[in-house]
């Protein structure tokens, strides 16, 4: 909403976020004196507290009462039928007030056990504009911990499936920014219906650049996000504004391929860039939490980091692509023992190129005592433009982290573990820099749109580029990436990776590669080896990029 808009947000909701690997979960703490579970009042007779899953009759009874109170706009009563009344009441209150939703009718569907799907039909009205609203959601009935009562398990998604955070709310009024018609590099219109991964990105672009496109605001029902710098998510348009045209660097064809590729692998993200310009051609995510991990993820990149590590060794004159980089079964650094992937035969006479193509960890670990603590950090910052928090892509992004870590982390960082953090955007840029020798900060909207200052870096010498490209080509044609890249013609190169994460049964799958003037990188959480999940995603995107 614009400042001064008539829609008011009633109440506030609070949450504690526990971070981890680029996304989080929520931990709710009930008040000590009853919370949302309806403590027995003074003087009331004691009742036997029930235990076990709620019965079918209990599920039906509590959902019937909850839906009835919700339909009447009785937020207090509806909230009292949940296991978190303190959090439920403000959102249920704003449903009828700030969101101006009336005439609510809720129809339960055929449930299974304690889960109850339902359909909501209502009307949204604001200053003479009115439209029907229909959507489906679901709830689950649980046993109250302190009371034993059957209660609705409170989640914001009960009110609307697009509500994810306890701090988000619904509002109706004049849109915070004019609608936009985002177009790709060739003028093709990009919509969230056709390209689902672009949903939150288009919302962010609208919030940031809507006022620059010449459009006019409309009236809409939207999700107001509490997260700073996050645009409203429109749910229903009551009165159309005039959308302004917003140019992007994306390619509709490559974007479509990226969307299709990540759909095959849950918790996956991919980015494609044009190395000659730094323009982002595609960004896609397939994640349950809706997080743009492709641009904002902060996880260890595994062996894809060896592109930067190899450049560090070459630029510090410790070895060359054809120079020695022995690959023993294991290597010790600062009291920690490092191993290779299973079934990798040792080779005491290996070159850097061979150890790179076979993804030998110990070959890189053995250089930990020869590099300076900050050698990798300087290479990442000065040559690849990473880790300085100065990228201005057009939307929120993380530009990598390669700290000068001492102890065993010096070795761990060289193989993309330790304290190193990256995302697919970062690794696609690394591959583009390795391929061309020039760091070109990635952008998703043209720099001319707002004349923002882009990040700069020295880039790589022609000799280092030649060696990196030869090693990446070897990896793509006869190394660990050969099977995945076998269907691609032209000038190709790649690097596989897998990153172990505490608490995960499988490692994160990483893969980055290039073909002609397209570089791409992908990551799949719990995906296993690089060729298992991330590799096929990148190969599909490179094929579409031509």
C-alpha positions in Angstrom: 0.0 0.0 0.0 1.1 3.6 -0.6 1.5 5.8 2.5 -1.9 7.2 3.3 -3.8 4.4 1.8 -7.0 3.7 3.7 -6.4 0.0 4.4 -5.1 -0.4 7.9 -3.2 -3.4 9.2 -4.8 -4.5 12.5 -2.5 -6.1 15.1 0.9 -7.6 14.7 2.3 -11.0 14.7 5.7 -12.1 16.0 7.9 -15.0 15.2 11.3 -16.4 16.1 13.3 -17.7 13.1 15.8 -20.4 13.4 18.1 -20.2 10.4 19.8 -22.9 8.5 21.3 -23.5 5.0 19.5 -20.5 3.4 16.0 -21.2 4.8 14.4 -21.4 8.2 11.6 -22.9 10.4 9.5 -21.3 13.1 9.5 -22.0 16.8 6.4 -20.9 18.6 6.4 -20.4 22.4 3.0 -20.4 24.1 2.4 -18.2 27.0 2.8 -19.9 30.3 -0.7 -19.2 31.5 -2.9 -21.1 29.1 -1.6 -19.7 25.8 -3.9 -20.8 23.0 -5.1 -24.0 24.6 -7.9 -22.7 26.8 -6.8 -23.3 30.4 -9.5 -24.4 32.8 -10.9 -21.5 34.8 -11.0 -21.2 38.6 -13.9 -23.0 40.1 -14.6 -25.2 37.1 -14.7 -29.0 37.7 -11.6 -30.9 36.8 -11.8 -33.0 33.7 -9.8 -36.0 32.6 -7.3 -34.9 30.0 -7.5 -36.9 26.8 -4.5 -38.3 25.0 -3.8 -39.8 21.6 -4.8 -38.6 18.2 -8.2 -36.7 18.0 -11.1 -38.9 17.1 -13.2 -38.4 13.9 -16.0 -36.9 16.0 -13.6 -34.5 17.7 -12.1 -33.4 14.3 -15.6 -32.8 13.0 -16.7 -30.9 16.1 -13.8 -28.5 16.3 -13.6 -27.8 12.6 -17.3 -27.1 12.5 -17.0 -24.6 15.3 -13.9 -23.0 13.9 -15.4 -22.5 10.4 -18.6 -21.1 11.9 -16.7 -18.5 14.0 -14.5 -17.6 11.0 -17.5 -17.1 8.8 -19.1 -14.8 11.4 -16.0 -12.8 11.7 -15.6 -13.8 15.4 -11.8 -13.9 15.4 -11.5 -14.3 19.2 -13.7 -17.5 19.2 -12.1 -18.9 16.2 -8.6 -18.3 17.6 -9.6 -19.9 20.9 -10.2 -23.1 18.9 -6.6 -23.2 17.8 -3.4 -24.3 19.7 -2.0 -20.8 19.3 -4.7 -18.2 19.9 -2.2 -15.4 20.5 -0.9 -15.7 16.9 -4.2 -16.7 15.3 -6.4 -13.8 16.5 -4.6 -10.9 14.9 -4.6 -12.5 11.4 -8.2 -13.7 11.7 -9.1 -10.1 12.8 -7.3 -8.5 9.8 -9.1 -10.9 7.5 -12.3 -9.0 7.8 -10.9 -5.5 8.5 -7.6 -4.8 6.7 -8.4 -7.2 4.0 -12.1 -6.2 3.7 -13.2 -9.8 3.1 -16.9 -10.4 3.8 -19.6 -13.0 3.1 -17.3 -15.8 4.0 -18.6 -19.3 3.3 -16.4 -22.4 4.1 -17.1 -25.8 2.7 -15.1 -28.7 4.2 -14.0 -31.5 1.9 -13.3 -35.2 2.4 -10.6 -35.3 4.9 -8.2 -38.1 5.9 -7.7 -38.6 9.6 -7.0 -35.3 11.3 -6.4 -33.4 8.0 -9.3 -31.4 6.7 -9.3 -29.7 3.2 -11.8 -26.9 2.7 -12.9 -24.3 0.1 -13.5 -20.7 1.0 -15.8 -18.5 -1.0 -16.1 -14.8 -0.1 -16.3 -11.2 -1.4 -13.5 -8.6 -1.3 -14.8 -5.0 -1.4 -12.9 -1.7 -1.3 -14.1 1.8 -2.1 -16.8 0.7 -4.6 -14.8 -2.0 -6.2 -15.8 -5.6 -5.4 -14.9 -9.1 -6.6 -15.6 -12.7 -5.5 -12.7 -14.6 -3.9 -12.4 -18.4 -4.0 -9.5 -20.6 -2.8 -8.7 -23.9 -1.2 -6.8 -24.6 1.9 -6.5 -27.2 4.6 -6.0 -27.6 8.3 -5.0 -30.3 10.8 -6.5 -31.0 14.1 -4.2 -31.9 17.0 -4.4 -32.7 20.7 -3.7 -29.8 22.9 -0.5 -30.4 24.9 -1.7 -28.9 28.2 -5.4 -29.4 28.0 -5.9 -32.5 25.9 -8.5 -30.7 23.8 -8.9 -31.2 20.1 -7.6 -28.0 18.5 -6.8 -26.6 15.1 -3.1 -26.7 14.6 -2.4 -23.0 13.8 -0.5 -22.1 10.7 -1.0 -18.9 8.6 -1.7 -21.1 5.6 -5.0 -22.1 7.2 -6.3 -18.6 6.5 -4.8 -18.6 2.9 -2.4 -21.1 1.4 0.0 -18.3 0.2 0.5 -17.1 3.7 3.8 -18.6 4.8 5.2 -16.5 7.6 3.6 -15.7 10.9 4.5 -12.1 10.4 2.6 -11.8 7.1 -0.9 -10.5 6.8 -3.6 -9.8 4.2 -4.5 -6.2 3.1 -6.8 -4.7 0.5 -6.3 -1.2 -0.9 -4.3 0.7 -3.5 -1.3 -1.4 -4.6 2.1 -0.5 -3.1 3.5 -0.1 -6.6 2.0 0.1 -10.1 1.6 -3.3 -11.9 4.4 -4.2 -14.3 4.5 -6.1 -17.5 7.9 -7.7 -17.3 9.4 -8.7 -20.7 12.4 -10.8 -21.6 15.3 -9.7 -23.8 13.3 -10.2 -26.9 10.1 -8.5 -25.7 8.2 -11.7 -24.7 5.9 -11.1 -21.7 6.9 -13.0 -18.5 4.1 -14.0 -16.1 4.2 -16.0 -12.9 1.5 -18.3 -14.4 3.7 -19.4 -17.2 7.0 -19.2 -15.2 6.2 -20.1 -11.6 9.7 -19.5 -10.4 9.5 -15.9 -11.3 6.5 -15.2 -9.0 8.4 -13.7 -6.0 11.0 -12.2 -8.4 8.4 -10.3 -10.4 6.8 -9.1 -7.1 10.2 -7.8 -6.0 10.9 -6.1 -9.4 7.4 -4.5 -9.2 8.1 -3.2 -5.7 11.5 -1.8 -6.7 10.9 -0.5 -10.2 7.1 -0.2 -10.6 7.3 3.6 -10.1 9.9 3.9 -13.0 7.8 2.1 -15.6 5.0 4.7 -16.2 2.2 2.5 -14.8 -0.6 3.4 -12.5 -1.6 1.6 -9.3 -4.7 -0.5 -9.0 -6.8 -1.9 -6.1 -5.9 -5.3 -4.9 -6.0 -7.9 -2.2 -2.4 -8.8 -1.3 -0.1 -10.4 1.2 1.9 -7.8 3.1 5.2 -9.4 3.9 7.0 -8.4 7.1 10.4 -9.1 5.6 12.2 -5.9 4.7 12.6 -5.1 0.9 10.0 -7.8 0.0 7.2 -6.6 -2.2 3.5 -7.4 -1.6 2.2 -10.5 -3.2 -1.0 -9.7 -5.1 -3.8 -12.3 -4.7 -6.8 -10.6 -6.4 -7.1 -7.5 -8.5 -10.3 -5.5 -7.8 -9.6 -2.6 -10.1 -6.9 -2.7 -12.8 -4.1 -0.2 -12.9 -2.1 0.5 -15.9 0.9 -1.8 -16.0 4.3 -0.3 -17.0 6.7 -2.3 -19.2 9.8 -3.5 -17.4 12.7 -4.9 -19.4 14.7 -7.8 -18.0 17.7 -9.7 -19.2 15.9 -13.0 -19.1 15.4 -15.3 -22.0 11.9 -16.9 -22.1 13.2 -20.0 -23.8 16.0 -20.6 -21.4 13.7 -19.8 -18.5 11.2 -22.3 -19.7 13.9 -25.0 -19.8 15.1 -24.0 -16.3 11.6 -24.3 -14.9 11.1 -27.7 -16.5 14.5 -29.0 -15.3 14.2 -28.0 -11.6 10.7 -29.5 -11.5 12.2 -33.0 -11.7 14.3 -32.5 -8.5 12.7 -31.2 -5.3 14.7 -28.4 -3.4 16.6 -27.4 -6.6 17.8 -24.1 -7.9 19.5 -23.0 -11.1 20.9 -19.8 -12.7 22.1 -19.2 -16.2 24.1 -16.2 -17.3 25.7 -14.9 -20.5 29.4 -14.7 -19.9 30.0 -12.0 -22.5 27.7 -9.6 -20.7 26.8 -10.8 -17.2 23.1 -10.8 -18.1 21.0 -13.4 -16.2 19.2 -15.6 -18.8 17.2 -17.7 -16.3 16.6 -18.2 -12.6 14.5 -21.1 -11.3 13.7 -22.7 -8.0 11.7 -25.7 -7.0 11.4 -25.3 -3.2 8.7 -26.0 -0.7 9.5 -22.8 1.2 9.4 -20.5 -1.9 12.8 -19.1 -1.1 14.9 -17.7 -3.9 17.9 -19.9 -3.1 19.2 -19.5 -6.6 20.1 -15.8 -5.7 20.1 -15.8 -2.0 21.2 -19.2 -0.8 24.2 -19.4 1.5 25.5 -23.0 1.4 28.8 -24.8 0.9 29.5 -25.3 -2.9 31.5 -28.5 -2.6 34.0 -29.3 -5.3 32.7 -26.6 -7.7 34.8 -24.3 -5.5 37.9 -26.0 -7.0 37.6 -23.6 -10.0 38.6 -20.8 -7.7 41.0 -23.0 -5.8 42.8 -24.0 -9.0 43.0 -20.4 -10.1 44.5 -19.6 -6.6 47.2 -22.3 -7.0 48.0 -21.1 -10.6 48.1 -17.4 -9.8 50.2 -18.0 -6.7 52.6 -20.0 -8.8 52.2 -23.2 -6.7 51.5 -25.4 -9.7 50.0 -25.3 -13.2 47.3 -27.3 -15.0 50.1 -29.7 -16.2 52.1 -29.4 -13.0 52.1 -31.8 -10.1 49.0 -32.3 -7.8 49.3 -35.8 -6.4 46.1 -37.5 -5.4 46.7 -39.8 -2.3 43.9 -41.8 -0.6 43.9 -39.3 2.3 45.5 -36.1 3.4 46.0 -34.5 6.8 45.8 -30.8 7.5 45.9 -29.2 11.0 45.0 -32.5 12.6 42.0 -33.2 10.4 42.0 -36.1 7.9 40.4 -35.5 4.5 39.3 -38.3 2.1 38.2 -38.6 -1.5 34.9 -39.8 -2.9 34.4 -43.6 -2.9 36.3 -45.7 -5.5 38.7 -42.9 -6.5 42.0 -44.6 -7.2 45.0 -42.7 -5.8 47.6 -41.3 -8.2 50.9 -40.0 -6.8 51.9 -38.7 -10.2 48.7 -36.8 -11.0 48.7 -33.3 -12.5 46.4 -30.5 -11.4 44.3 -31.1 -14.5 43.8 -34.8 -13.8 43.0 -34.2 -10.1 40.6 -31.4 -11.1 38.8 -33.6 -13.7 38.6 -36.5 -11.2 37.5 -34.2 -8.4 40.3 -35.3 -6.1 39.9 -33.6 -2.7 43.3 -34.7 -1.3 45.2 -33.1 -4.1 43.9 -29.7 -3.1 44.1 -30.3 0.6 47.8 -31.0 0.3 48.3 -27.4 -0.9 46.8 -26.0 2.4 50.2 -25.6 4.0 51.6 -23.8 1.0 48.8 -21.2 0.5 48.4 -18.2 2.8 45.4 -18.1 5.1 43.9 -15.4 2.9 45.1 -16.6 -0.5 41.7 -18.1 -1.4 39.9 -15.0 -0.1 41.9 -12.6 -2.1 41.5 -14.7 -5.3 37.7 -14.8 -4.8 37.4 -11.1 -4.1 40.0 -9.6 -6.4 39.7 -12.0 -9.4 36.1 -13.3 -9.2 34.3 -10.3 -7.6 32.9 -12.4 -4.7 32.4 -11.8 -1.0 32.4 -8.0 -0.9 28.7 -7.5 -0.5 28.5 -5.1 -3.5 26.6 -6.9 -6.2 23.6 -4.9 -7.5 21.7 -7.5 -9.6 18.4 -5.7 -9.6 16.9 -7.9 -6.8 18.1 -9.2 -3.5 21.1 -11.4 -3.9 24.1 -12.8 -1.9 27.5 -12.5 -3.5 29.3 -15.3 -1.8 31.5 -15.6 1.3 35.1 -16.9 1.2 36.5 -16.0 4.6 40.2 -16.2 5.5 39.8 -19.2 7.8 42.7 -20.7 9.7 43.2 -24.2 11.0 41.6 -27.1 9.2 39.2 -24.7 7.5 42.0 -23.5 5.2 42.0 -27.0 3.6 38.3 -27.4 3.9 37.7 -24.1 2.1 39.8 -25.3 -0.8 37.4 -28.1 -1.5 34.3 -26.0 -1.0 33.5 -27.0 2.6 34.5 -25.2 5.7 33.3 -21.7 5.9 32.7 -21.0 2.2 29.2 -20.1 1.2 27.8 -19.8 -2.3 24.6 -20.1 -4.4 24.0 -21.0 -8.0 24.2 -17.3 -9.1 27.7 -17.1 -7.6 28.9 -20.3 -9.2 27.4 -19.4 -12.6 29.4 -16.1 -12.4 32.5 -18.0 -11.3 32.2 -20.2 -14.4 31.6 -17.2 -16.6 34.7 -15.5 -15.3 36.8 -18.6 -15.7 35.6 -18.9 -19.2 36.2 -15.3 -20.3 38.8 -14.0 -17.9 36.6 -11.0 -17.2 34.3 -10.6 -14.2 31.0 -9.1 -15.2 28.6 -8.7 -12.3 25.4 -10.5 -13.0 22.3 -8.4 -13.6 18.6 -9.4 -14.1 17.5 -5.9 -15.2 19.6 -3.5 -17.4 21.9 -1.2 -15.5 20.4 1.7 -17.6 17.1 1.3 -15.7 18.5 2.9 -12.6 22.1 3.7 -13.3 23.3 1.7 -10.4 27.0 1.1 -9.9 28.0 -2.5 -10.6 30.7 -4.4 -8.8 34.1 -4.7 -10.4 37.1 -7.1 -10.1 40.5 -7.6 -11.8 39.6 -10.8 -13.5 42.0 -13.4 -14.7 45.1 -13.5 -16.9 44.9 -15.1 -20.3 47.2 -17.9 -19.1 45.0 -18.7 -16.1 41.9 -18.6 -18.3 43.5 -21.0 -20.8 44.4 -23.5 -18.1 41.0 -23.3 -16.3 39.2 -23.8 -19.6 41.3 -26.8 -20.5 40.7 -28.4 -17.1 36.9 -27.7 -17.2 36.8 -29.1 -20.8 38.6 -32.2 -19.6 36.1 -32.6 -16.8 33.2 -32.3 -19.3 34.7 -34.7 -21.9 36.5 -37.4 -19.9 36.1 -36.5 -16.2 33.4 -36.7 -13.6 31.0 -34.6 -15.8 31.4 -36.5 -19.0 28.2 -38.5 -18.9 26.0 -35.5 -18.1 27.7 -33.3 -20.8 27.9 -35.9 -23.5 24.9 -34.6 -25.4 26.2 -31.1 -25.8 28.1 -29.8 -28.7 30.2 -26.7 -29.1 32.7 -25.2 -26.6 31.9 -26.9 -23.3 33.4 -27.2 -19.8 32.1 -28.3 -16.4 32.8 -29.0 -12.7 30.9 -31.4 -10.5 30.5 -31.0 -6.8 28.8 -32.4 -3.7 28.8 -30.8 -0.3 28.2 -32.6 3.0 25.9 -30.9 5.4 25.4 -31.8 9.0 22.1 -33.5 9.7 21.4 -34.5 6.1 21.4 -38.1 5.0 22.8 -37.2 1.5 25.1 -34.5 0.4 24.0 -31.4 -1.6 24.4 -31.9 -5.4 26.3 -29.2 -7.2 27.2 -28.7 -10.9 28.4 -25.8 -13.0 29.2 -25.7 -16.6 29.4 -23.6 -19.8 28.5 -24.1 -23.5 29.4 -21.4 -26.0 28.1 -18.1 -24.5 26.0 -19.6 -21.7 27.2 -20.5 -18.2 24.9 -22.2 -15.6 25.1 -23.6 -12.1 22.6 -25.6 -10.1 22.2 -27.0 -6.5 19.9 -29.7 -5.2 19.6 -30.1 -1.4 20.0 -33.8 -0.5 20.6 -34.5 -4.1 23.7 -36.6 -3.7 26.6 -36.4 -6.2 26.8 -33.6 -8.7 25.9 -35.8 -11.6 22.8 -37.2 -9.8 20.6 -34.1 -9.8 22.3 -30.7 -10.4 24.1 -32.0 -13.4 21.0 -32.9 -15.5 19.5 -29.5 -14.6 22.5 -27.6 -15.9 22.8 -29.8 -19.0 19.1 -29.1 -19.9 19.6 -25.3 -19.4 22.8 -25.3 -21.5 21.1 -27.2 -24.3 18.3 -24.6 -24.4 20.8 -21.7 -24.3 22.3 -22.8 -27.7 
